[in-house]
Amino acid sequence: MVRHLIIGNSAAGITAAEILRRLDGRAGITVVSDEAEPAYSRCLLPDFLAGRKTGADLRIRPADFYAGNRIDRVSGRVLRVDPRSRQVLLENGGCLDYDRLLIATGARSAFPPVPGLSGPNVTGLRTLADARKIVQLAGNVRRVLVVGAGFVGLETAYALYNRGLEVTVVEKMPQILPGQFDATAAGILQRDMHAEGMRIILGAGIKEVLTPSGFLNFFNKSAQGVLLDNGDRLKADLIVVAAGIRPNVELVQDTGISTGRGITVDQFMRTSVPGVYAAGDVAETEDVVTGRVGLTPIWPNAVSQGKTAAWNMAGQPRPCSGSLGMQNAVEFREIPSIAMGITQGGDPGLEVVTAGQPGQNVYRKLVLRDNVIVGMILVGDISGAGVIGALIRKHADVRKFKDDILRGRFNYGYMLAEMRNAG
């Protein structure tokens, strides 16, 4: 009997466990995680913060999933992987044996090296425990500072604003969502957030938290002081850091498993050590658009990589179809938006076409290379987003349909009809 061991109980890990059981009814499957929670969706944590969902609502598998699939669950923190003995060492002194190992440890919030950025009222948002801590603190505070204006930061800000808190977002870059959207799209969403009443400070980072010992007394309204690098001072009762992530790779240090920022894998999700695989936010994979190898920390990629890892761990070789480095959808108030692939342009070999009325909160943008779509931004009108995503993945030539795609008049049926007419 083959013993499969999976470290991590989120998108990649739980998907891999499910597929492995489907492929091999006799294999031993163990999932170990430092979270006692059943598998849940990290994407829905802002909904939990806003009070729209409970912890049970976040679950991505039924309560009897593990028992029903004969998957052993182990709660505990993994200290180290030992490929020579094919064992995983736990913090509690125990160890787990394996024949094939999947590392799906994900990532944690990255805290910038700012003096005083620590303490009981400073937290990231990566786990349900983080979210519960924020909700608990939110009941006793008035002012919240969110560090970082990416998707996680803005969704957190909006959720806490809906709880009636005063929310300020600080972003070092000159626009919100700097890694996902261009300035036009970001401007639409920022105006919408300002109209709602949230404060956003751009082009400034935190230089220092002036009271590193934390809060003195909630009831006398004393608060932490935050000094920005532009000289401004802010007050905050709660600080949520959403300034990026750091892959959890410490358990493979000095093991022979190659790492960059994350764990490097090939197209079969294999690491540099036989019998050891990696998937999800901890894995470095090739982007299908740019061809670059790096982290692709979004939920759909983690699920896809978990499936690929399972097939190959089960001895049925199957390459990963590739990861899409940016695929983010969000809706603040009433403006849906999505970004995918290369969104900024700037490369002489890229063609950028746009449509819409930004003043009326509608903006559509395609980025193409040799008539192949390599990126998109849709704000206000996201019709056809799924079709465009499929065209990006298929590297389809869209020269005949470019304008229709841009203006949301395109679907597969339209394309087939045009092809029949051309024939």
C-alpha positions in Angstrom: 0.0 0.0 0.0 1.4 3.4 -1.0 1.5 6.0 1.8 0.6 9.5 0.6 1.3 12.3 3.0 0.0 15.8 2.4 1.2 18.8 4.4 -1.5 21.5 4.1 -5.3 21.4 4.2 -6.3 24.2 1.9 -7.1 24.4 -1.8 -4.1 22.4 -3.2 -3.9 19.9 -0.3 -7.5 19.0 0.0 -7.9 18.7 -3.8 -5.0 16.4 -4.0 -6.3 14.2 -1.2 -9.7 13.9 -2.9 -8.2 13.1 -6.3 -5.8 10.6 -4.8 -8.6 8.7 -3.2 -10.5 8.7 -6.5 -7.5 7.2 -8.3 -6.5 4.7 -5.7 -9.1 3.2 -3.3 -6.4 1.3 -1.3 -3.7 3.9 -0.8 -3.0 5.4 2.6 -3.7 9.2 2.7 -2.8 11.4 5.5 -3.3 15.2 5.7 -1.4 17.1 8.3 -2.0 20.8 9.1 -1.3 23.3 11.8 -4.9 24.5 11.6 -7.5 22.4 13.4 -10.2 23.7 11.1 -11.7 21.5 8.4 -10.7 22.7 4.9 -12.2 26.2 4.2 -12.0 29.0 1.6 -9.5 31.7 2.4 -11.1 33.7 -0.4 -14.2 34.1 1.8 -12.4 35.5 4.8 -13.5 39.1 4.0 -17.2 37.9 4.0 -16.6 36.4 7.5 -15.1 39.8 8.6 -18.2 41.6 7.3 -20.5 39.2 9.1 -22.0 37.9 5.9 -20.7 34.3 6.5 -20.0 32.1 9.5 -17.1 29.8 9.9 -19.2 26.9 8.8 -20.2 28.7 5.6 -16.5 28.9 4.6 -16.1 25.1 4.5 -15.2 23.7 1.1 -15.9 20.1 1.9 -18.7 18.4 4.0 -18.0 17.6 7.6 -17.7 13.8 6.8 -15.3 14.3 3.9 -12.3 12.9 5.7 -13.9 9.9 7.2 -16.0 9.2 4.1 -12.8 9.2 1.9 -10.7 7.3 4.5 -8.3 10.2 4.9 -6.4 10.5 8.2 -6.2 14.0 9.6 -3.3 15.0 11.9 -3.3 18.4 13.6 0.2 19.7 14.2 2.9 21.9 12.9 5.6 20.4 10.7 9.1 21.4 11.7 11.1 19.6 9.0 10.9 17.3 6.0 13.6 14.5 6.0 13.7 13.1 2.5 16.5 10.6 3.4 14.3 8.7 5.9 11.1 9.7 4.1 9.7 11.2 7.3 8.1 14.4 8.4 9.0 15.7 11.8 6.4 17.4 13.9 6.7 20.1 16.6 5.2 17.8 19.2 8.1 15.4 18.7 6.2 12.9 16.6 6.9 11.9 13.0 5.0 10.7 10.0 6.3 8.3 7.3 5.6 8.6 3.6 6.2 7.0 0.3 5.1 10.2 -1.6 4.9 13.6 -0.1 3.0 16.7 -1.2 4.0 20.0 0.3 1.1 22.4 0.1 1.9 24.6 3.1 0.8 27.8 1.4 2.0 31.2 2.6 1.7 33.7 5.5 1.3 37.4 5.6 4.5 39.3 4.9 5.2 42.1 7.5 7.4 44.9 6.2 10.4 45.6 8.5 8.8 48.5 10.3 9.8 49.3 13.9 6.9 48.6 16.3 4.8 46.7 13.7 3.9 43.9 16.1 1.7 43.3 19.2 -1.7 42.0 20.0 -3.5 44.6 17.9 -1.5 44.1 14.7 -2.4 41.1 12.5 -2.4 39.9 8.9 -5.3 38.1 7.2 -4.4 34.6 6.0 -6.3 32.2 8.2 -9.6 31.9 9.9 -7.9 32.4 13.2 -6.7 35.8 11.9 -10.2 36.7 10.9 -11.6 35.7 14.2 -9.0 37.8 16.0 -9.9 40.8 13.8 -13.6 40.3 14.5 -13.0 40.1 18.3 -10.8 43.2 18.3 -13.2 45.1 16.0 -15.8 45.1 18.8 -13.6 47.3 21.0 -12.0 49.7 18.5 -13.1 52.6 16.3 -10.1 53.3 14.0 -8.6 50.7 11.7 -5.5 51.1 9.6 -5.0 48.6 6.7 -1.5 48.4 5.3 -1.6 47.6 1.6 -4.2 48.3 -1.1 -4.1 45.0 -3.0 -7.2 42.8 -3.2 -6.8 41.4 0.3 -6.2 44.9 1.8 -9.2 46.5 0.0 -11.6 43.6 0.7 -10.6 43.7 4.4 -11.0 47.5 4.5 -14.5 47.3 2.9 -15.6 44.5 5.3 -14.5 46.4 8.4 -16.0 49.6 7.1 -19.3 47.8 6.8 -19.0 47.0 10.5 -19.1 50.7 11.2 -15.4 51.3 11.8 -13.4 54.2 10.5 -11.0 52.7 8.0 -7.8 54.2 6.5 -5.8 52.3 3.8 -2.2 53.2 3.3 -0.5 52.1 0.1 3.2 52.8 -0.8 2.5 52.8 -4.6 0.7 55.7 -6.4 -2.5 53.7 -7.0 -4.6 51.0 -5.4 -4.4 47.5 -6.7 -0.9 48.2 -8.2 -0.1 44.6 -9.1 -3.4 43.9 -10.8 -5.0 47.0 -12.4 -3.8 49.9 -14.4 -4.3 53.5 -13.3 -7.6 54.0 -15.1 -9.3 50.9 -13.6 -7.8 51.7 -10.2 -9.1 55.2 -10.3 -12.7 54.0 -10.9 -12.6 51.7 -7.9 -10.9 54.3 -5.7 -13.5 56.9 -6.5 -16.2 54.3 -5.6 -14.5 53.6 -2.2 -14.1 57.3 -1.5 -17.8 57.8 -2.2 -18.5 55.2 0.3 -16.5 57.0 2.9 -13.2 55.2 3.2 -9.9 57.1 3.4 -7.1 56.0 1.1 -3.6 57.4 1.3 -1.3 56.6 -1.7 2.4 57.1 -2.2 3.2 56.7 1.5 4.4 53.8 3.6 4.6 53.2 7.3 7.9 54.4 8.8 7.2 53.5 12.4 4.5 52.5 14.9 5.1 54.9 17.7 3.8 52.8 20.6 5.3 49.3 20.1 3.9 48.2 23.4 0.4 48.3 22.0 -2.8 49.9 23.4 -2.8 51.3 26.9 -6.5 51.4 27.5 -9.4 51.0 25.1 -11.6 53.0 27.4 -9.6 56.2 27.7 -9.5 56.2 23.9 -5.7 56.1 23.7 -4.4 54.6 20.4 -1.3 53.6 18.6 0.3 56.3 16.7 1.6 55.5 13.2 4.2 57.7 11.5 4.2 57.6 7.7 7.3 58.1 5.6 5.8 61.4 4.2 5.8 62.8 7.8 2.0 62.4 8.4 0.8 60.8 11.7 -2.3 58.7 12.0 -4.1 57.1 14.9 -5.2 53.5 14.8 -6.7 51.1 17.3 -6.2 48.1 15.0 -3.6 47.5 12.2 -4.2 44.9 9.6 -1.2 44.2 7.4 -2.0 43.1 3.8 1.4 43.9 2.2 2.0 40.6 0.4 2.8 37.0 1.3 5.8 34.9 2.3 5.7 31.2 1.2 6.1 28.7 4.0 9.3 27.0 2.9 11.2 26.8 6.2 10.4 23.1 6.6 12.5 22.2 3.5 15.6 24.2 4.2 18.9 22.2 4.0 17.0 19.2 2.7 18.1 19.2 -1.0 14.7 20.5 -2.1 15.4 23.4 -4.4 13.7 26.8 -3.5 13.6 30.3 -4.8 11.0 32.4 -3.1 8.9 29.2 -3.0 9.6 25.6 -3.8 10.6 25.0 -7.4 8.7 22.3 -9.3 8.5 21.0 -12.8 5.4 20.7 -15.0 4.4 17.5 -13.1 4.6 19.4 -9.7 7.8 17.4 -8.8 10.4 19.0 -6.7 14.2 18.4 -7.1 13.9 15.4 -4.7 12.3 12.1 -5.9 8.9 11.3 -4.3 8.4 14.9 -3.1 5.9 17.2 -4.8 4.7 20.8 -4.1 1.6 22.7 -5.1 -0.4 25.9 -4.2 0.9 29.2 -2.9 4.2 27.6 -1.8 5.1 26.4 -5.3 6.9 28.2 -8.1 5.4 27.3 -11.5 5.5 28.6 -15.1 3.1 31.3 -16.1 1.2 30.4 -19.2 1.3 34.0 -20.5 4.8 35.3 -19.7 6.6 31.9 -19.5 8.3 33.2 -16.3 8.7 30.9 -13.3 7.4 32.3 -10.0 4.6 32.3 -7.4 1.0 32.3 -8.7 -0.8 32.5 -5.3 -4.5 32.4 -6.4 -7.1 29.8 -5.6 -7.8 28.4 -9.1 -4.1 27.8 -9.6 -3.8 26.0 -6.3 -6.7 23.7 -7.2 -5.3 22.9 -10.6 -1.8 22.2 -9.2 -3.3 20.0 -6.5 -5.0 17.9 -9.1 -1.9 17.6 -11.2 0.2 16.6 -8.1 -2.3 13.9 -7.2 -2.3 12.3 -10.7 1.5 12.1 -10.7 1.7 10.9 -7.1 -0.6 8.1 -8.1 1.7 7.1 -10.9 -0.4 8.4 -13.8 1.9 11.1 -15.4 0.0 14.3 -16.3 1.6 17.7 -16.9 0.1 20.8 -15.4 -1.7 23.0 -17.9 0.2 26.0 -16.6 -0.7 28.8 -14.1 -2.1 32.2 -14.8 -0.2 34.6 -12.7 -3.0 37.1 -12.2 -6.7 36.2 -12.1 -8.5 38.3 -9.6 -12.1 39.3 -9.3 -13.6 41.7 -6.8 -16.7 43.8 -6.3 -16.7 46.8 -4.1 -20.2 48.3 -3.7 -21.8 47.8 -7.1 -18.8 47.8 -9.4 -17.6 44.2 -10.4 -14.1 44.0 -11.8 -11.6 41.3 -13.0 -8.0 41.3 -14.1 -6.1 38.5 -15.7 -2.7 38.0 -17.3 -0.6 41.0 -18.3 -2.5 44.1 -17.5 -0.1 47.0 -17.5 1.2 46.9 -21.1 4.3 49.0 -21.7 6.2 46.3 -23.7 6.9 47.5 -27.4 5.6 44.1 -28.6 2.2 44.5 -26.9 -1.0 46.0 -28.4 -3.4 47.6 -26.0 -7.0 48.3 -26.9 -9.6 49.9 -24.6 -13.3 50.7 -24.6 -15.9 52.0 -22.2 -16.7 55.2 -20.2 -14.5 55.4 -17.1 -16.4 58.4 -15.9 -19.5 56.1 -15.7 -17.5 53.3 -14.1 -17.2 51.1 -17.2 -13.8 50.2 -18.6 -12.6 47.3 -20.7 -9.1 46.7 -21.8 -7.3 43.9 -23.7 -3.6 43.4 -24.0 -2.5 41.4 -27.1 0.7 40.1 -28.6 0.6 39.0 -32.2 -3.3 39.0 -32.1 -3.3 36.7 -29.1 -4.8 38.0 -25.9 -2.3 38.0 -23.0 -4.2 40.1 -20.5 -7.4 41.9 -19.7 -9.1 44.3 -17.3 -12.8 44.5 -17.1 -14.5 47.0 -14.7 -18.2 47.7 -14.4 -19.0 45.4 -17.4 -17.3 42.0 -17.0 -19.4 40.2 -19.6 -17.4 37.5 -21.4 -14.7 37.3 -18.8 -14.7 33.5 -18.7 -14.5 33.3 -22.5 -11.6 35.7 -22.6 -9.8 33.7 -19.9 -10.2 30.6 -22.0 -8.8 32.4 -25.1 -5.8 33.5 -23.0 -5.1 29.9 -21.9 -5.6 28.6 -25.5 -3.3 31.2 -27.0 -6.1 31.7 -29.6 -5.7 34.1 -32.6 -8.5 36.6 -32.2 -7.7 39.1 -35.0 -11.2 38.7 -36.5 -13.0 39.1 -33.3 -10.9 41.6 -31.4 -13.4 44.5 -31.4 -16.3 42.3 -30.5 -14.4 40.8 -27.6 -13.4 44.2 -26.4 -17.0 45.5 -26.5 -18.5 42.4 -24.8 -20.3 41.1 -27.9 -18.4 37.9 -28.2 -19.0 34.3 -27.2 -18.0 30.8 -28.6 -21.3 30.6 -30.5 -20.5 33.9 -32.3 -17.0 32.6 -33.2 -18.3 29.3 -34.6 -21.0 31.2 -36.7 -18.3 33.5 -38.1 -16.1 30.6 -39.0 -19.0 28.8 -40.8 -19.8 32.0 -42.7 -16.1 32.4 -43.6 -16.1 28.8 -44.9 
